[in-house]
Amino acid sequence: MSDPYQTQRVDFIRALHESPSQIVAALSGGGTFILSDLLSVPGGSRTLIEAAVPYAHESISNYIGRTPEQFCCSRTARTLAMTAFYRARNIIRTEALRKHGYVDIERVFPKYVDPSHEVEDFSESTIIRAIDFIEPESLREVDPYQYLIGIGCTAALVTDREKMGEHRVHVAVQTLHQTIQFSLRLQKGARTRWEEERLVADLILNAIETVRQETDKHLSAPPSSHSESKDTLTPALIEGSSTDYPLHERIPLQLHPGEVVQGERVVASPLLVDLFFGKLAAVLWTKDGIRRSIARDEIIASAMPFNAHAEYTQAIFPGSFSPIHEGHLKMIEIAEAHLQGQVVLEISVQNVEKPPFDYIELEHRLTEIAQMKPNQPVWLTQTPLFVEKAALFQWTTFVVGADTIKRTADLRFYLENVNRLHDILRTIAYYNCRFLVFARQSKSGVASLDTLNIPDMLRSLCEEVPSSVFTMDISSSDLRREETP
């Protein structure tokens, strides 16, 4: 089959191999021609770090660390891209650690679970493994990751059985400073499988070129500065956002009438990059800007006699808030009345044994929060575990649902070792933290402190909002499943 654009592909890939760009790709449902494109031109080992083809649903779930609500959608493509980027980052970190004398990689990258958020499946990746590891200061710098590119692709293409839905492809590209996604709905029956695969691979090549041009612009621009003052407002987390972002078409796409590539892009500020991948442990976000930032080395191992962030840490409501809904708002209202103070939401951008969610996802969540509750502050942190949250937010009350308390006491998260659980609870108590618990309605009934079988040590740290006052009966997971891809 004659291909009029093969020479252009080869020239582009040769230039890509000569650039500092390094790629990890995760391709599901289509796009695998990109691998032969990259490797058929000499020099591919300089560009391609790793490629994965998680095709089966279980394989996709294992790769990204969770079961997505929809497998072929832009959100899953972005998750694949961030997972790929994070794998590239960890490969580079591992090599740097070896150079520093750390060779026990299993101890460098432990497996944890985050009981403060929803857990759908129990597996080896949901087990807590305790380690003592202090990362060298030099590895907290982001410069080594400037040219990393994570690629995620989900596609529904021609198959040997009748396909009821649309033929479509979603491509996402993740770099240190930006998340870009492109979506394309294909005219059904207009192409063979080979032609659709070729089109998807060309879309990926063009997405790589688009993000490379933006990376070069970013690195050549004067560096943006951000203040880490604890008392003044700093610029927003997002430097740029576009819901109509153009694809740079280096390889012409042969599209039919009505087929349009739709692009979206969010650019992170240096402050946000440092939160995701650098030296910051937390930032306090408001719709008007960042009010506080906390460096990792500010989290000390002993109780502080004075909490510099007390105004925003009296009550912390941790969660994913994907999406925030009326049940969350009611919990905030009741908790503020009960505790006589402000409740601040907390979202951990780093989930245990999972990559951070991407910049587009973060902007969507913060935008929804601002729309639902305009003056609501949010802590964005690197502390996925309650014991870490307690060290960061000392003397606080955590606002949680009964299902969260149940997970916190589940011994499966502690290698069935009750002593590990008790050590965690003693540490939380040492930091003078407590839990305000709301009843939760589920398919199996109402869960509350009265119905939960939890250790007395944990129960002593809890105070309950009676189910007669409020019972959470809204599921964020159900709301996400109802969303259109």
C-alpha positions, 0 to 999 in steps of 0.5 A: 500500500502506497503511503505518500507521507512516509518520507515526512514521518522518517524525517520527523522521527530522525529529528526526534531521535536527535533531540533530547526528548524521551518518551514512555508510551501506553497505548490501548485499543490502537496506535501501536504503529507509532512503535514501529515508526519510532524503532524503524528509524535508527536511534530509537533507543535514545528516544523510547524509554518504554512502551506498554500496550495494556489492551484488556480491561484488567491490564489497563486497570493494573497499569493505572492502579484503578478501574476507570469508569470508562476505558475509551475516553479522554480522562483515561487517556490522560491517566495513561499519559501521566502514568507513563510520564511518572514511570519515565520519571521513576526510571530516571530517579532509579538510575540517579539513586543507584549513582547515589549508592541506593540499590535496593529499589524495592525499598525506594519505591514502597507500596502503600494504600490511601485509606482516606479515599475510595478503594475499589479493589484489594490487591498487592498494591493496596498493602502498606510497606513501612520503610525508612528512606530519605531522598537525596536533596538533588533528586527533588530538582525537576530539571532532569525531567524537562524533556520527558514525554508521557503518551496515553492513547485509548481508541475504539476502532474497526474490529471483527465484531459489530461495534455499537458505539462510535469509532474514536480516539483520545490521545493525551501527552503529559510533560513536566509543565503541561497536559495536552489532550486531543480527541477525534471521532472517526466516520464509521465504516470509512476506513479499514483497520490498517487505515484507522491505525495509521491515522491514530499513529499519525495523530500521536506523532503530531501530538508529540510535535505539538508538545515539543514545540511548546516545551521549547517555547517554555524553556526559552522563555524567562523563568516565572517566579513564585513567592513562597510567602506564607502570608501573601497571595501568589499567582494562580497554579495554572499559567494557561488553559485552552479548551480549543487547542490546535494540533500542529499537523506535521504529518497531514491527517487525511480526515473526512468531512465532519471529522475534527480534532478537538484539543485541550491544554493546561499549563502548570505554574512552577509552583504547581510543578514543584508540588507535583514533582519537586520540593513542596509538600502542600499549597493552600489554593483559593480561586484568587490565588495561593495563600500558603505553601509548605516545603517538604522539609517543614514537615517535622517529626515532632509536635509543634508548639505553634501552628503557623497555618492554624487559621486553615487547619482547624478542620480538614476534609480530605477527599478526591472531590471528583466531583464535589457534590451537594453531600460534601457541601452539607458535610462542610456546613454541619462540620463548621457549625459543630466545630465553630471554625472553617473547614478546608478541603484537602486533595492529595495530588499524589495517591499511593502507588498511583501517578498524580492526576494530570493538570487538566483534571486538577483544573476541572476539580478546582473549577467545580469547587469554585463554582459550587462554593466560591470562597472555599479554600483547598489544601493541595498536598503530597500527603496521601496517608492519614499519618502524613496528614496528621504530621502536616496538619497538627491539632486538626479534626479530619472530617470523614465519612464512616466508610473512610473510618472503616477502611482506616481500621481494615487490617488488610492495609497493614499486612494483617498486623494489628500492631502496625495499625496501633502504631499509626493511630498512636502517631495520629494521636501524638499529633493531636488529631481527631476525626469527625465522622458522618454516617454513610448510606450504602447498598448494605445499609447505614454505616456509622460509629455504632455499626462499625467494628473498629478498635477502641483506640480508633474509636477514642479519636472519633466523634460522630455526627448522628445519622439523624442529623445527616447521612451521606447517600451520594456516590462520587463514583456513580456521578462519574459513571454518568459523565459523558466521555 
